[in-house]
């Protein structure tokens, strides 16, 4: 019995040691959890924040430690979602067993977002930016319900990709400091 206890204790120590070594290697390589951005501002106003895109952007901001405010005058940066659109076009036609010739075989999906930024104290908006994501997917009339669900998932994935691209752009954005002199002035 004592031999079994010794083997068990050695196995637990070995497992613990391997786990610690793995954690040290992962942290040493610069690994960090996905979804957190290093943003140079503390508050943001998101116009059209009630849309699905706006809600997901708000969640990403909060995860990155940025407070989302309801008044653009209180924000370090304002983000205006100018346009969000989805479109679909036929990519290929063909025929298969049991279908007529000219049936849709593939679709091409597009998801486009246009946005622009304005820093606190600025009277003009920065040049608008556009993000366009595209996905192809096969289609079959016999699987219409499943393909409709697949289309929804693809659009959701494209929206998530657009949010990651916006977060990367915001990570690179350095708010102007034109209003800094106003904050440091003392009243006379």
C-alpha positions as CSV (number, residue, x, y, z in Angstrom):
1,X,0.0,0.0,0.0
2,X,2.8,2.4,0.8
3,X,4.3,1.8,-2.7
4,X,1.0,2.9,-4.3
5,X,0.8,6.0,-2.2
6,X,4.4,6.9,-3.2
7,X,3.7,6.4,-6.9
8,X,0.5,8.5,-6.6
9,X,2.4,11.3,-4.8
10,X,5.2,11.2,-7.5
11,X,2.6,11.3,-10.3
12,X,0.8,14.3,-8.7
13,X,4.1,16.2,-8.2
14,X,5.1,15.4,-11.8
15,X,1.7,16.6,-13.1
16,X,1.9,19.8,-11.1
17,X,5.5,20.5,-12.3
18,X,4.4,20.0,-15.9
19,X,1.4,22.3,-15.5
20,X,3.6,25.0,-14.0
21,X,6.2,24.6,-16.8
22,X,3.4,24.8,-19.4
23,X,2.0,28.0,-17.8
24,X,5.4,29.6,-17.7
25,X,6.0,28.8,-21.4
26,X,2.6,30.1,-22.5
27,X,3.1,33.4,-20.6
28,X,6.7,33.8,-21.8
29,X,5.7,33.6,-25.5
30,X,3.4,36.6,-25.2
31,X,0.2,34.7,-25.2
32,X,-2.9,36.7,-24.1
33,X,-6.6,36.1,-24.3
34,X,-8.4,37.2,-27.5
35,X,-10.7,40.1,-27.3
36,X,-8.8,42.7,-25.2
37,X,-7.4,45.7,-27.0
38,X,-4.9,48.3,-25.6
39,X,-6.8,51.5,-26.2
40,X,-5.4,55.0,-25.6
41,X,-8.6,56.5,-24.4
42,X,-10.9,56.0,-21.3
43,X,-14.3,56.8,-22.6
44,X,-16.2,56.4,-26.0
45,X,-19.5,57.4,-27.4
46,X,-21.0,54.9,-30.0
47,X,-23.7,56.3,-32.2
48,X,-26.2,53.7,-33.2
49,X,-25.2,51.7,-30.1
50,X,-28.5,49.8,-30.0
51,X,-27.8,47.8,-33.2
52,X,-26.3,44.4,-32.9
53,X,-23.0,45.8,-34.1
54,X,-23.2,48.6,-31.5
55,X,-24.0,46.2,-28.7
56,X,-21.1,43.9,-29.6
57,X,-18.7,47.0,-29.9
58,X,-19.9,48.1,-26.5
59,X,-19.1,44.7,-25.0
60,X,-15.7,44.8,-26.6
61,X,-15.0,48.3,-25.2
62,X,-16.0,47.2,-21.7
63,X,-13.8,44.1,-22.0
64,X,-10.9,46.5,-22.9
65,X,-11.5,48.7,-19.9
66,X,-13.1,51.6,-21.9
67,X,-16.3,53.2,-20.5
68,X,-19.1,53.6,-23.1
69,X,-21.0,56.9,-22.4
70,X,-24.4,58.0,-23.6
71,X,-23.4,61.6,-24.3
72,X,-20.8,62.5,-26.9
73,X,-19.6,65.5,-25.0
74,X,-18.4,63.3,-22.1
75,X,-16.4,60.9,-24.4
76,X,-12.7,61.1,-25.3
77,X,-13.6,59.6,-28.7
78,X,-16.9,59.4,-30.6
79,X,-17.5,56.5,-33.0
80,X,-20.3,57.0,-35.6
81,X,-21.5,53.9,-37.4
82,X,-22.5,55.5,-40.7
83,X,-23.7,52.4,-42.5
84,X,-24.0,48.7,-42.0
85,X,-25.2,46.5,-44.8
86,X,-25.6,42.9,-45.9
87,X,-26.0,41.8,-49.5
88,X,-26.0,38.5,-51.4
89,X,-25.4,37.7,-55.0
90,X,-25.4,34.5,-57.0
91,X,-21.9,33.2,-57.5
92,X,-22.6,30.2,-59.7
93,X,-25.5,28.3,-61.3
94,X,-25.7,24.7,-62.3
95,X,-27.8,21.6,-62.3
96,X,-27.8,18.6,-60.1
97,X,-29.8,15.4,-59.9
98,X,-33.5,16.3,-59.3
99,X,-33.1,20.0,-59.9
100,X,-33.7,22.1,-63.0
101,X,-30.8,23.6,-64.9
102,X,-29.9,27.1,-63.8
103,X,-30.4,26.4,-60.1
104,X,-28.2,28.4,-57.7
105,X,-25.2,26.4,-56.6
106,X,-23.2,29.1,-54.7
107,X,-23.9,32.5,-53.2
108,X,-21.5,35.3,-52.3
109,X,-22.3,37.2,-49.1
110,X,-21.1,40.7,-48.4
111,X,-21.1,42.5,-45.1
112,X,-20.0,46.2,-45.1
113,X,-19.5,48.7,-42.3
114,X,-18.6,52.4,-42.6
115,X,-17.6,54.4,-39.6
116,X,-15.8,57.5,-38.6
117,X,-14.2,58.9,-35.5
118,X,-14.1,62.3,-33.8
119,X,-11.9,63.2,-30.8
120,X,-13.2,65.3,-27.9
121,X,-12.9,69.0,-28.6
122,X,-12.7,68.5,-32.4
123,X,-15.4,70.1,-34.6
124,X,-14.9,67.8,-37.6
125,X,-15.0,64.1,-38.1
126,X,-12.1,62.1,-39.4
127,X,-12.3,60.6,-42.8
128,X,-14.7,57.7,-42.9
129,X,-13.4,54.1,-43.0
130,X,-15.0,51.1,-44.6
131,X,-14.7,47.4,-43.9
132,X,-16.0,44.9,-46.3
133,X,-16.1,41.2,-45.6
134,X,-17.0,38.5,-48.2
135,X,-17.9,34.9,-47.8
136,X,-18.8,32.2,-50.4
137,X,-21.2,29.4,-49.5
138,X,-22.7,26.5,-51.4
139,X,-26.5,26.2,-51.7
140,X,-28.9,23.4,-52.4
141,X,-32.7,23.7,-52.5
142,X,-33.0,20.4,-50.7
143,X,-31.2,21.9,-47.7
144,X,-32.8,25.3,-47.7
145,X,-33.5,25.5,-44.0
146,X,-29.9,24.5,-43.0
147,X,-28.5,26.8,-45.6
148,X,-30.5,29.7,-44.3
149,X,-29.1,29.0,-40.8
150,X,-25.6,28.8,-42.3
151,X,-26.1,32.2,-43.9
152,X,-27.0,33.7,-40.6
153,X,-23.9,32.3,-39.0
154,X,-21.7,33.5,-41.8
155,X,-23.1,37.1,-41.4
156,X,-22.5,36.9,-37.6
157,X,-18.9,35.8,-38.3
158,X,-18.4,38.6,-40.7
159,X,-19.8,41.1,-38.1
160,X,-17.4,39.7,-35.5
161,X,-14.5,40.1,-38.0
162,X,-15.6,43.7,-38.6
163,X,-15.6,44.4,-34.9
164,X,-12.1,43.0,-34.5
165,X,-10.9,45.3,-37.4
166,X,-12.6,48.3,-35.8
167,X,-10.9,47.5,-32.5
168,X,-7.5,47.2,-34.2
169,X,-8.1,50.6,-35.8
170,X,-9.1,52.0,-32.4
171,X,-5.9,50.5,-30.9
172,X,-3.9,52.5,-33.4
173,X,-5.9,55.7,-32.9
174,X,-4.3,58.4,-30.8
175,X,-6.8,61.0,-29.6
176,X,-5.8,64.6,-30.2
177,X,-5.0,66.7,-27.2
178,X,-6.5,70.0,-28.4
179,X,-8.8,70.2,-25.4
180,X,-5.9,69.6,-22.9
181,X,-5.3,73.4,-22.6
182,X,-9.0,74.0,-21.8
183,X,-8.7,71.5,-18.9
184,X,-5.6,72.9,-17.4
185,X,-6.8,76.6,-17.5
186,X,-7.8,78.0,-14.2
187,X,-10.6,80.5,-13.9
188,X,-9.8,84.1,-13.0
